[in-house]
Amino acid sequence: MAVNIILASASPYRAALLRQLNLSFVQRPAQIDETPYLSEAPGPLALRLAEQKAMSLVAEHPNSIIIGSDQTGICNNQLLHKPGNQSAAIQQLAAMSGQIAFFYTATTVVQTDNTGVVSAHTDIDTTELQLRHLTNEEIRAYVAADLPLDCAGSFKIESLGISLFSSVKTVDPSALQGISLIQLTNRLKQLGIKFGAHSTKH
């Protein structure tokens, strides 16, 4: 039978990833405070926010599977942010040039029924990226071409951003785009989701 799948995010990137799985779902942005706690490490921060995003929609969506995801990045002990404009993107990439960055992608899958939470599981993926030594000209040209203004770290790995790196170490290349599809599909299969033309549950 069909199952309601809720993506607790307004992100077009995460929605595009779910569409790769031929999942039928609806997007419901989670309204939570994403401010890091004092001295909170990026991995635990991603885990906490992914869980909070999914849990924030439990009351509104009984008999559903709710997917919450969050991603944090760090380079030179500085949390990476979404630049918002080209100048900030150029500055961020200049600071990252030649350095190693780590991205933590956490995904929470919550199953609900009429009474509330039936099950909840959170997984995290770690990706290590070695940036090339980038010239100011390269950085400016990249930002102008790819406009990664809403991407933490100021790059789009699935696009021209791949040219910024000398290596990317990960067990799941989809994770850097916003959701670890390998971890997610494993969790959904445990809940009986079959992957095909439409999402179903047996």
C-alpha positions, 0 to 999 in steps of 0.5 A: 500500500502507499505510504506518506513520505514527508521531507522535512526540508525546503531544500531543492537539492534534497528534493532532487536527491529523493526524486532519484529514488522515484519516491513519492513525497511532499516537502514540509519545511521544519521551523527550528532554531539551527543556532549551534550550541556553545562549543558544539562540534559539527558532527553532533550539530548535524545529528541534533538538527536532523533529529529536530527537523524530523521530530518537529513534524511528528504531530502534523503527520501521523501514519507517515515516514518523516525524513530530516537531514542536516549538513555541517562543514568545517575547515581550519576549525571554522564552521562553513556557511552559506555565503549568500552573495558572491563576495562572501563566497569568494572570501570563503573559498579563498580561506579554504584554498589548499586546505582539507574540509570535512562535511557531516551529513546526518539523516533521521528517519522517523516512522509515525502512527496515530499515537506518535513515534513508532521508530526513529533512527539517525545516521551520519556520513563523513566526507573529507575534501582536499581543496586544490591551491586556488588562484583568485582568478580561479575562485572568481571565475568559479563563483560567477559560473556556478553561483553557489550562494546557497551552498555551505562551503560555497561550492556545488560538488555535483556541478563545476565545483568538482574542479576545486578539489584534488580528492574527495573521500566518502563512502557515499557521493550523494551525501555531500549534496544533502542526504546520504542516499545509501543510508536512507535507502537502507533505513527505508527498506527496513520500514518496508519501502519498495523502490520502483515507479512509486513508493510502496510499503508491503 
